[in-house]
Amino acid sequence: MLMKGSLLLFFTILFLQCMNIECQKVQCYSCSDCANSTLLSQMDSIVTTDNNDQCIKTTIFTGGYNQGYKIISRGASSNCVPYTNNYISIFCCKNNFCNA
């Protein structure tokens, strides 16, 4: 009886560990040169594979901040560092589809 209880405990812990790993994954939009006017439903998505991965949205302003043409890319990164200046904006987040 002790062996049966030990096996049940082992498989319960293993199952909970697998659920924890699955819960740490994040879904992110993925596209390159996709402006805000692009319908998000038509974008591809990716699922991160590591606990350190984050969604990323990079915007390059060709005419200065909030002026001119914007080049927007979305995806995932394991070493995303937020950054903003007059020409570049890097946004990092860790929730599903937060890089819209």
Helices and strands as residue ranges (DSSP letters): H 2-23, E 27-30, G 40-42, E 44-47, E 54-61, E 70-77, E 83-84, E 88-93
